[in-house]
Amino acid sequence: MRLPVLRHALLLFAALLLAGCHGKDEPAQAGGSTPEAALQSSVDLLRSGDLNGLWKHLLPPADYASMRADWALQQRHAQPDSAGQRARFSETLRKLTAPDAEDTLYAELQPKLAQMQQQYQDQLPVLASVGEAILKRSIARSPSLGETQKAQLGSVLDALLPWAQQAPWFDAAHAKQAIGVAVATARKLDIKDADQLRSLDFDTTMTRYATAYAGAKQLLAIYGLSIDQTLDSVRLTPLTNGNGHAVVKIDYTLLGKPLSAEAKMVEENGRWYNEELLANARRSHARLQQQAAVAGTVAAAASPVTKD
């Protein structure tokens, strides 16, 4: 998502970690009637793949409206992709959506799997460790994640490392399944090129992202990582609640490893929201508005003066 993509992907994953399993609340409604109900609704919306509803739930109405307005503003000022990037994106989509995509792609990949396993199997633990270090640096530098969220995502990466080192990446049967999911997902996205993706409005983009999210969950499950099992394992323990602030302990299991975190919640107009995520969304909005104001001033100064 170009607000930008990485930032909101991280925020959505952080929201997943802050989800709970007790106390139902109305889905796609701003906030929750209690801290626990707010977290539970996040689980329900993630399970259904309603990403637009998730953002509507995570933010108060005024902040959600600002996010939607910021989307259009960001699209207008986004740096265009290079010709090479656009060409590669279009070619990838063309291959994935071709009538015989599954058979063609598997026929291309199958003879390479044994070679890749021989070449990379011994290097995989090191490559996975390097990838984890890069992701941790990105998280540490992210201006849109609070310290609590950064710590939570760091623990998640630590749990994911052994899985990444041992998953059957080069197994032919798993690869064939993965290609089938990737092809089906690409066809459902119904995107022809990068320009079309950039032109989509917020609601349509969220629908496309929901399709991609469902495909990603299927791909991860093929290689042994079930997002739904992680969601099912979440348990909440209220720690404190007073003066419009609450702290909830979250226990969950990821790939067999017990993990825990604490979510700080804040009450606004009788509804509960994640305090860090809300603060980050407001800082992001303020930065974007400031950037837009500066860009407008520069553009006005650069415009030729028309004389009568």
N, C-alpha and C positions, 0 to 999 in steps of 0.2 A: 504494500500500500504506500502510495507516495505521500506520506505525511511524516517521515518517509517509511518505506516498507520495513526495514529492519527494526526501527523503533517500535512500530505497532505490533510486529510479530513477537517481539520480546515482551511487550506489555500484555498481549493476549496470552502468551505462555505463562507469564506471571499471574495473570488472572486465573488460569487453570489451576495453578498451585494454591491459590487462595480460595479454592472452592471447597464446599463442605457437603455433608450428607445428612443433616438433621434439620427439620423445620421447613416445610414447604412454604413457598410464597408464589405470587403471581408472576409468570414468566413475562419477559419483555416489558416490565414495569420498572420505572426508575428506582433504583435502590431497593432496600428491603425493610420490612417492618421491624426486624431485629437484626443484629449483626449476623447471626447464624442464618437467618432467612435470606439475607442478601447474598451470602456465600453459596447457599444451596441453589439459588436461582442461576448463579453462574454455571454450576454443574449442569443444570437442566438445559440451558441455552447452548452450552458447548456440546452436549450429547446430541441435541437436535441439529447442530450445525448452523444455528441462526446467529451469524456474526453481527449483522445489523442490530438484531435484538439484544445481543450481548453488550454492544457499546451503548445502546439506549438504556440498558439496565445499569451499567457501570457508572454512568455519569448523570448528574442532575439535568433536568430538561434544558436549562439555559446553556449548560456546558456541552450537551449533546448537539444543540442547535449551532453553537459556535464551531464545533468539530465539523459539522456538515458544511457550514459556510467556509471554513478553512480549507476543506477539500477542494472546492472549486477554485479558491485563490491559489492554492498550491499547484494545481494543475496548470494554471495560466503561467506561473513563474517557474515551472519545473525545467531543469536543464534537459535539452533534447538528447536522446540516445544517438550514438554515432551511427553512420551508415552500416558499418560492420556489425554492430550489435543488433540493429534492426534486421539485417539480412540473416544472421544466425538464428534469431528468435523466430522469424518467419519460416526458415528451413526446418527447424525443429518441429514446429507446429505442423508443417506440411507432412513430414515423415510420420508423425504420431496420428494424424487424422486420415492418412491414405486408406483406401478401401482394404488393402491387404497388409495393413501396418503390423499386426501381431506376428504374422508369419515372416514377413520381410525382416523386421527388426530382430526377431529371434534367430533367423538364419544368419544374419550378420554377426550377432553377438556370440552364438554358441561356440564356434571354433576359437574364439578369443578367450573364453573363460579359463580353460586349462592353462593357457599361456599367462594370463593375468594372475592366476593363482600361484604359478611357479615363480613369477616375477615379483609379486607383491606380498605373498603370504607372510614371509619372514619380516617384511618391513612394516606390516600393518600395525603392530603395536606402537612403533615409533611414530608412524604417520598419524594414528589416532591421538597420541599424546600431543603432537605438534598442533593438530586441529583443535584440541581442547584448550591449549594455551592461547591460541589465536582468538577463540571465542571468548575466553575469560578476559582477555585484554579489551575486546570490543565491549563487553558488558561493563567492565570497570570504567571505561571512558564514556559510556552512554550518559548524556545529560538528562535523559527521560526516565531513568530508573533510579529509585531511591536506594539507600544503603541496604535496607532490608530485602528488597527485591534482588539486588545484586548478590547478596549472600545466599538467597534461596536458589537462584539460577546457578551459582557456583556449586552448590551441593548437588543439584541435578546433574550437572556436567560430570562431577566425580562419580556419580552412580552410572552414568551412561558410558563412561570410558571402557570398562570391562566388556560391556555388550558390544560396543563398536569394534573392539579388538577381536571378538570371537564370533560375531554374526557370520552366517554362511553367504557372504557377498558373492562368492564365485561358484556357487552351486547352480547347476543348470535348471533344475526344477523350480527353485526359488526365483531365478531370473525370468523364467517363462511366465510365472504368476505375476511378477512385478511388471513385466512388459504389458500384460493384459490389463492391469489396473491403470498404468500410465496412459495407454491408448484410450481406454474407456473414459478416463477423466478428461483428457484433451478434447475428445469429441463432445463431451457434455459442456465444456467451457465455451465452445463455439466462438473462438477467437481466431482471427485470420492473421493478424499482424500486430506489431507494437503500437502503431498509430490508433488502431481500433481500441486497444486496451486503454490508452491514454484518454480517449474521448468519452469513456463511460462515466455516467454520473455516480454519485456515492452509492445509491441503493443497488444499482445494477452491478457495480464493482463488488459490493459485499456479497451479492448472490454468487458471483463468479468465485470469489474467495472461499465461500462456503463449499462450493464444489471441489475446489483445490484442497481444502482442509479435509474433506471426506476421503478424497483419494490418498492424501498423505497418511491418514490414519490406517487405511488399508495396506499401504506399502510398508509402514512400520510394523504392522501386525504380521505380515509375511515373514519378516526377519526377526520376529520374536519380541517386539516391543508393542504392548497393547496399552493405548491411552485410556481405553474404557476400564481396564483392570485397575489402572492407577486411580482413576476417578472413583471407582467402586471402593477403593481401600481408604479413602479419606475419612477421617474422624475429627470432630471438633470438640474442643473443651474451652468454654468461656473462662477467661482469667479475671478480667476486670470490666466494669461497666458503670460509668458515672460521669455526670456533667457533659454529656454529649460525646464522650469518647469511650471506646471499648478496645480490649485486646482479646483475641481468640487464638488459642493454640491449635495448630493444624498438624495432625499426624497422618502420614500416608506411606505407602510402599511403592517403590519404583524399581522394577526388575529384581524383586526380592529383597531390596535394601530398605529398611525402615528409615524414614526421614521425618523431620519435623520443622515447623516454622511458626512464626507468630504474625498474625495479621492485625494491624492497627486500623480500627474502623472509626468513622466520624459520622455524627448525625447532623443532617441538614433538613430543615422543614419536615421533621418527623420521619425521615427516611435515612437509612444507613448506607455508607459507601466506604470503599477502601481509601484510607487517608492519603497514602503515598501516591496511588494511581491518580486520584483526583487532583492533588497538588501538581503532579507532573503534567497532566492534561492542561491545567491552567497556565503553567509556565510555558508550555509549548505554544499555546494560543497567543500568549503575550509576545513571545519571540517572533512568531509569524506575522503578527500585526505590526510589530516594529519594523521588520524587514520589508513588509509591503509599503509602509509609510516612507521609508528611506528610498525604496525603488521609485515610488511615485514622485518624490521630491527631485530625484536625479533626472527622471524622465521629463518633468516639467521644466527643469533648468536647461535641459538639452534641446527642448523644442524651439524652433525658430519663432521669433516674434513677428506677428503679422501687423503691418502698418496699414491704417486706413488711407 
